[in-house]
Amino acid sequence: MEHIVTVQEAVNAFAPYLEPTDAELDAIEQEAPLIGAELELLDVQIALLDRPASALGQRRLRRATHKVLAERALLANRVTAGEAA
């Protein structure tokens, strides 16, 4: 009969490394507006999957796309300016 051995000590040895670092959290915080804009674009795209695109749907899609592009530009400008890591 084989015994099942717990690996709690091995897991606990890496516990401090499982959390994101402060630099990683800062990077996520700086990218949060872009992530939100991409989620909004995805919501619009999903909503338009099962129905024909009306003028309102096309406008929502266009606005969401422009918002994503604007957020990407802002993030890229921050990175090139040295504000982001």
Order of alpha helices (4+ residues) and beta strands (2+ residues): alpha-alpha-alpha-alpha
